Amino acid sequence: MPDTVSYAQPTGMTAAGPHESALKDLPADPGALTEVLHGLVIHEHIAPNYGVTLSDDDRTTVHVRPAADLLTAILARDPEPLDVPRPPERRLAGNCRHFTVLMTAMLRAHGIPARARCGFGAYFGTGVNEDHWVCEYQAPSGRWTLIDAQIDERQLGMFPITFDVRDVPRNQFLVAGDAWQKVRAGTADPAVFGFSIMNETGDWWIAQNLVRDGAALLNTELLPWDRWGVMPRPIDPITSDLAALFDELAEATVDPDPARLAELYEDERIRVPEVVRNTVLDRDEPVWPLQET
């Protein structure tokens, strides 16, 4: 893990590679960038609401990690400039993490400090704080602002959202560390944090997202189902030693402290390895795909 972390420059998963100039050609306004993304990416679980049935081949892109590879796939489906909206059937299949990583990459291409956050959204009307990712960027005032790049006009009609998704309230999206601290303090029930589609909730899910959020704050934004180290499974008890580690991690992520995070991720229990477990595909995968030379 790096000794220093920059959120104003593309790096790691948010580096655009050959598409850097294309991102710089986009507007620097965060709200405008969400509109761009709405024309490029379609959420795999919400595609039917747009009249789209995704094939198995279409869905392979939900497992793509680097922004550069996502942009390559977007342009392979439709070579028009990125600010030209694609019809839904030509958009790239992704999820909240893909919207977030691409949003972060676009903001950083303009030198705007931005970072991906992993946590839980309370605004999907399921009664569960749903597993979710959003982008957090630094406004000119200096305030770090949460922006949900996934939610478009159609989804505003699907979900009971009563706030501006370009400035998501902190009580509507809880970063994983906030959720962990509330559960540890007894002010929140772990049974209302998870993923309702899979009927899975619990403190183990919060702990997994906590480890993913810390890695994302160190510019390693992995998939929502990537697992490594001591990230607990539903059947795994969270021992007192692990709980103490997660307490430290929560403190370092709620108000991000990159230097402290870098120290914590030297711990082999949560250090991001070269290979992680893709739990959806049930296989080990390299964090960074092999590049052709």
C-alpha positions in Angstrom: 0.0 0.0 0.0 1.2 3.5 -0.7 2.7 5.8 1.9 0.8 8.7 0.5 -2.5 8.8 -1.2 -3.7 11.3 -3.7 -7.4 11.8 -4.5 -6.9 14.5 -7.1 -5.0 12.4 -9.7 -6.1 9.3 -11.5 -4.3 6.3 -10.1 -4.8 2.6 -9.6 -8.2 1.5 -10.7 -9.2 5.0 -11.7 -6.4 5.5 -14.2 -7.9 5.9 -17.7 -4.9 4.8 -19.6 -5.4 5.5 -23.4 -8.7 7.2 -22.6 -7.3 10.0 -20.5 -7.8 12.7 -23.1 -11.4 11.5 -23.7 -12.1 12.1 -20.0 -10.5 15.5 -20.1 -12.8 16.4 -22.9 -15.8 15.8 -20.7 -17.3 18.6 -18.5 -15.7 19.2 -15.1 -19.1 19.6 -13.4 -20.0 16.6 -11.2 -23.7 16.9 -12.1 -23.0 16.9 -15.8 -20.7 13.9 -15.4 -23.6 11.9 -13.9 -25.6 12.6 -17.0 -22.8 11.4 -19.1 -22.6 8.1 -17.1 -26.3 7.6 -17.4 -25.8 7.3 -21.1 -22.9 4.9 -20.9 -23.7 2.3 -18.2 -26.8 0.3 -17.3 -27.2 -1.4 -13.9 -27.4 -5.2 -14.4 -30.2 -5.6 -12.0 -32.3 -2.7 -13.2 -31.8 -3.3 -17.0 -35.4 -4.7 -17.4 -36.8 -1.4 -16.3 -35.2 0.1 -19.4 -36.6 -2.6 -21.6 -33.2 -4.4 -21.8 -32.6 -8.1 -21.4 -28.9 -8.7 -20.8 -27.2 -11.8 -22.2 -24.6 -13.8 -20.3 -21.9 -12.2 -22.5 -23.3 -8.7 -21.7 -23.0 -9.4 -18.0 -19.3 -10.3 -18.1 -18.4 -6.6 -17.8 -19.7 -6.5 -14.2 -16.6 -8.4 -13.3 -14.2 -5.8 -14.9 -12.2 -3.8 -12.3 -10.0 -1.1 -13.9 -11.7 2.0 -15.2 -9.5 1.9 -18.3 -10.8 -1.5 -19.2 -14.4 -0.4 -18.6 -13.9 2.6 -20.9 -12.4 0.3 -23.6 -15.5 -2.0 -23.3 -17.9 1.0 -23.5 -16.2 2.2 -26.7 -16.1 -1.3 -28.2 -19.9 -1.4 -27.8 -20.3 2.0 -29.3 -17.4 4.1 -30.6 -19.2 7.5 -30.3 -17.6 10.1 -28.0 -18.3 9.5 -24.4 -20.7 12.5 -24.1 -23.0 11.0 -26.7 -25.8 9.0 -24.8 -26.1 5.4 -25.9 -29.6 3.8 -26.1 -30.1 1.5 -23.2 -29.3 -1.7 -25.2 -25.9 -0.4 -26.1 -24.8 0.7 -22.6 -22.3 -1.2 -20.6 -23.6 -3.6 -18.0 -22.3 -2.7 -14.6 -23.5 -1.9 -11.1 -23.1 0.9 -8.5 -19.4 0.2 -8.1 -18.9 0.8 -11.8 -20.8 4.0 -11.9 -18.7 5.1 -8.8 -15.3 4.1 -10.1 -15.9 5.8 -13.5 -17.3 8.9 -11.8 -14.2 9.0 -9.6 -12.0 8.6 -12.7 -13.8 11.4 -14.6 -13.5 13.9 -11.7 -9.8 13.0 -11.1 -9.1 13.6 -14.8 -10.0 17.2 -14.1 -7.9 17.4 -10.9 -11.0 17.3 -8.7 -10.3 15.3 -5.5 -12.6 12.3 -5.5 -12.8 8.8 -4.0 -15.0 5.8 -4.2 -16.9 4.9 -1.0 -18.4 1.5 -0.1 -21.2 1.3 2.4 -25.0 1.2 2.5 -27.9 3.1 0.9 -31.0 3.7 2.9 -33.1 5.0 0.0 -34.1 2.0 -2.0 -37.4 1.4 -0.2 -36.7 -2.2 0.9 -36.4 -1.6 4.7 -32.7 -2.6 4.4 -29.7 -0.4 4.2 -28.6 -1.9 0.9 -25.0 -2.7 -0.1 -24.0 0.3 -2.3 -21.2 2.4 -3.6 -21.2 6.2 -4.2 -18.5 8.8 -5.1 -17.3 11.3 -2.6 -15.7 14.4 -4.1 -14.3 17.6 -2.6 -16.4 20.7 -3.6 -14.7 24.1 -4.1 -15.8 24.9 -0.5 -13.6 22.1 0.7 -16.6 20.0 1.8 -16.5 16.3 0.9 -19.8 15.6 -0.9 -21.5 12.3 -1.6 -22.9 11.9 -5.2 -24.8 8.9 -6.4 -23.8 8.7 -10.1 -26.1 5.7 -10.7 -29.5 7.3 -10.0 -31.1 8.8 -13.1 -34.6 10.1 -13.7 -36.1 6.7 -14.2 -34.7 5.4 -10.9 -35.9 8.5 -9.1 -39.3 7.2 -10.1 -38.5 3.7 -8.8 -37.1 4.5 -5.4 -38.5 6.8 -2.6 -35.7 9.4 -2.9 -36.6 12.8 -1.6 -33.2 14.5 -1.7 -30.7 15.6 -4.3 -28.7 12.6 -5.3 -25.8 15.0 -6.2 -25.5 15.7 -2.5 -26.6 12.6 -0.6 -27.2 13.1 3.1 -24.9 11.2 5.4 -27.9 9.5 7.1 -29.0 8.2 3.7 -25.7 6.7 2.7 -23.6 5.3 5.5 -20.0 4.5 4.8 -19.2 1.1 6.1 -17.2 2.4 9.0 -20.2 4.5 10.2 -22.5 1.5 10.0 -19.9 -0.6 11.9 -19.6 2.0 14.7 -23.4 2.4 15.0 -23.8 -1.4 15.4 -20.9 -1.6 17.9 -22.5 1.3 19.9 -25.9 -0.5 19.9 -27.6 2.3 18.0 -28.2 0.2 14.9 -29.3 -3.4 14.2 -26.9 -5.4 12.0 -29.9 -7.2 10.6 -30.8 -4.1 8.5 -27.5 -3.9 6.6 -26.9 -6.1 3.6 -28.3 -7.0 0.3 -32.1 -7.7 0.3 -32.1 -9.4 -3.2 -30.0 -12.2 -1.7 -31.8 -12.0 1.6 -28.4 -11.6 3.3 -27.7 -9.1 6.2 -25.6 -8.9 9.3 -22.4 -7.7 10.9 -20.3 -9.9 8.6 -21.6 -7.9 5.6 -20.7 -4.6 7.3 -17.3 -5.9 8.1 -16.7 -7.0 4.5 -17.7 -3.6 3.2 -15.5 -1.9 5.8 -12.5 -3.8 4.4 -13.5 -2.9 0.8 -14.0 0.8 1.7 -10.6 1.0 3.3 -9.0 -0.5 0.2 -10.9 1.9 -2.0 -9.6 4.8 0.1 -6.1 3.5 -0.7 -7.1 3.6 -4.5 -7.7 -0.1 -4.8 -11.4 -0.2 -5.7 -12.4 -3.8 -6.0 -15.6 -5.5 -6.9 -18.5 -5.6 -4.4 -18.1 -9.4 -4.2 -14.3 -9.6 -4.0 -13.2 -11.3 -0.7 -9.7 -11.7 0.7 -8.0 -12.1 4.1 -10.2 -12.3 7.1 -13.3 -10.7 5.5 -15.9 -12.8 7.3 -18.4 -15.1 5.6 -21.9 -15.5 7.0 -20.9 -18.5 9.0 -17.7 -17.0 10.4 -17.8 -15.5 13.9 -16.2 -12.1 14.4 -13.8 -12.7 17.2 -12.8 -10.0 19.7 -9.4 -9.6 17.9 -11.1 -9.1 14.6 -13.6 -6.7 16.1 -10.8 -4.6 17.5 -9.2 -4.5 14.0 -12.5 -3.5 12.5 -12.9 -0.8 15.2 -9.6 0.7 14.1 -10.5 0.5 10.5 -13.8 2.1 11.0 -12.2 5.0 12.9 -9.7 5.5 10.0 -12.4 5.4 7.3 -15.3 7.4 8.7 -13.2 10.5 8.5 -10.5 9.1 6.2 -7.0 9.1 7.4 -4.9 7.7 4.5 -1.7 7.5 6.5 -3.3 5.5 9.2 -5.1 3.3 6.6 -1.8 2.6 4.9 -0.4 1.4 8.2 -3.5 -0.8 8.9 -3.3 -2.4 5.5 0.2 -3.6 6.2 -1.7 -6.2 8.4 -1.8 -9.4 6.5 -5.3 -10.0 7.7 -6.7 -7.3 5.5 -3.8 -6.4 3.1 -5.0 -6.6 -0.5 -3.2 -9.6 -2.1 -2.4 -10.1 -5.8 -5.2 -12.5 -6.1 -8.7 -12.2 -4.6 -11.8 -14.5 -4.5 -14.5 -13.5 -6.9 -17.4 -15.0 -4.8 -20.0 -14.6 -7.6 -17.9 -16.6 -10.1 -16.5 -18.7 -7.3 -12.9 -18.5 -8.4 -9.7 -16.8 -7.6 -8.8 -13.8 -9.9 -5.8 -11.4 -10.1 -6.6 -7.9 -8.9 -4.8 -6.6 -12.0 -5.5 -8.4 -15.2 -2.5 -9.4 -17.3 -1.9 -6.9 -20.0 -0.8 -7.8 -23.5 2.7 -6.7 -24.4 
